[in-house]
Amino acid sequence: MFIYSVKASSIRFFTVLVLSVALLTALILLVPTYEPLSVSASETINFSKIKSNEDRVNFLAQFGWTVTKEPLEQVAVTIPDEFDAVFLEYNNLQKELGLDLSRYKRRDVVRYTYQITNYPGYDGIVYANLLIYKNKVIGGDVCSADVNGFVHSLKGEGTAPRQ
């Protein structure tokens, strides 16, 4: 005859273990997966592994932008804790690319600014800005240098908006 006794602490341990596995499984199944932006059926934009200037220039080239070889500006910025109306609108631009700056509140990031040399239908100066956090593009925009200029997402319209 075989007799086995189980202590209450053993039962509690296995209950916590089973609940933890169930919770982890539920999170894996219910959390939406990140799908990179598709430019066309055969291309996908890669937002990660942006370590060098060449990587940043090539990243912008994925959207069709030709930029200066070196950034015009490299500035450390902090994503604010609370978004005002302007920053909420800017974050909406990021959401067009599947990005969301609200995940990076209170984080220090680096903004790189390049001049675009192939912007169609516009004679003024146009800039491309990239926000980089830990070798990953977390945001960016294309904007004109004019006071009454324009701002749009990196994928943009391809021509300057009518004023």
C-alpha positions in Angstrom: 0.0 0.0 0.0 1.3 3.5 -1.0 0.2 6.6 1.0 1.0 10.1 -0.1 0.3 13.2 1.8 0.0 16.7 0.3 0.6 19.8 2.4 -1.5 22.9 1.9 1.6 24.8 0.7 2.2 22.3 -2.1 -1.4 22.7 -3.3 -1.0 26.5 -3.2 2.2 26.3 -5.2 0.7 24.2 -8.0 -2.4 26.3 -8.1 -0.3 29.5 -8.5 1.8 27.7 -11.2 -1.2 26.6 -13.2 -2.8 30.1 -12.9 0.4 31.7 -14.1 0.7 29.5 -17.1 -3.0 30.2 -17.9 -2.5 33.9 -17.6 0.6 33.9 -19.8 -1.2 31.8 -22.4 -4.1 34.3 -22.4 -1.8 37.2 -22.8 0.0 35.7 -25.7 -3.3 34.9 -27.5 -5.2 38.1 -26.7 -2.5 40.8 -27.1 -2.5 42.1 -30.7 0.6 41.4 -32.7 2.7 44.1 -34.3 2.5 44.1 -38.0 5.1 46.2 -39.8 3.9 48.7 -42.3 3.6 47.3 -45.8 4.6 49.7 -48.6 3.7 47.3 -51.3 2.8 43.6 -51.4 6.5 42.7 -51.7 8.1 45.3 -49.4 7.9 45.8 -45.6 9.3 48.7 -43.7 11.9 47.8 -41.0 11.8 50.1 -38.0 14.5 48.2 -36.0 18.3 47.9 -36.2 18.8 51.6 -37.0 22.3 52.0 -35.6 24.2 54.2 -38.0 23.8 57.2 -40.2 23.7 54.9 -43.2 20.9 52.9 -41.6 18.8 56.1 -41.1 19.4 57.3 -44.7 18.4 53.8 -46.0 15.3 53.8 -43.7 14.1 57.1 -45.3 14.9 55.6 -48.7 12.3 52.9 -48.0 9.7 55.7 -48.3 11.2 57.0 -51.5 13.0 60.0 -49.9 16.5 61.0 -51.0 18.2 63.0 -48.2 21.5 64.7 -47.5 24.3 62.4 -46.5 24.6 63.7 -43.0 21.9 64.9 -40.6 21.5 68.7 -40.3 20.7 68.3 -36.7 20.9 65.6 -34.0 19.1 66.6 -30.8 18.2 64.7 -27.6 14.5 65.2 -26.8 12.2 63.9 -24.1 8.7 62.5 -25.0 6.4 64.4 -22.6 4.4 62.7 -19.9 1.2 64.5 -20.9 0.4 65.1 -24.6 -1.0 68.5 -25.4 -3.2 69.1 -28.5 -0.2 69.6 -30.8 1.5 66.4 -29.6 -1.7 64.4 -29.9 -2.0 65.5 -33.5 1.7 64.6 -34.1 1.1 61.2 -32.5 -1.8 60.7 -34.9 0.8 61.1 -37.8 2.8 58.3 -36.2 -0.2 56.0 -36.0 -0.5 56.2 -39.8 2.7 54.1 -39.8 1.6 51.8 -37.0 3.7 53.7 -34.4 2.6 55.2 -31.1 4.6 57.7 -29.1 2.5 57.2 -26.0 4.5 54.1 -25.3 7.6 56.2 -24.8 6.4 58.9 -22.4 9.2 60.3 -20.2 11.8 58.6 -22.4 14.8 60.4 -23.8 15.1 59.9 -27.6 17.2 61.3 -30.4 15.7 63.4 -33.2 17.7 63.4 -36.5 16.8 65.9 -39.1 17.7 65.5 -42.8 17.0 67.7 -45.8 15.0 65.9 -48.4 16.4 66.6 -51.9 13.7 64.9 -54.0 10.3 66.3 -52.7 8.1 66.6 -55.8 6.0 69.6 -56.6 7.5 71.9 -54.0 10.4 74.4 -54.4 11.0 75.2 -50.7 13.2 73.4 -48.2 11.7 70.1 -46.9 13.0 68.2 -43.9 12.6 64.6 -42.7 12.8 64.0 -38.9 13.4 60.7 -37.3 12.8 59.9 -33.6 15.1 57.0 -32.5 15.0 55.1 -29.2 17.4 52.2 -28.6 18.2 51.7 -32.3 14.5 51.7 -33.3 12.5 54.3 -35.2 9.6 55.2 -33.0 8.4 58.3 -35.0 9.1 60.7 -37.7 7.7 63.2 -40.1 8.2 65.2 -43.3 7.8 69.0 -43.0 8.5 72.2 -44.9 10.6 75.0 -43.5 8.0 77.6 -44.4 6.1 79.4 -41.6 2.8 78.4 -43.3 4.2 75.0 -44.4 3.1 71.5 -44.0 3.8 68.4 -41.9 2.8 64.8 -42.8 3.9 61.3 -42.0 7.0 59.7 -43.5 5.0 57.9 -46.1 3.3 61.2 -47.0 1.3 62.2 -50.0 4.3 62.5 -52.3 3.5 66.1 -53.2 3.2 69.3 -51.3 -0.3 70.0 -49.9 -2.1 72.9 -51.5 -2.0 76.0 -49.4 
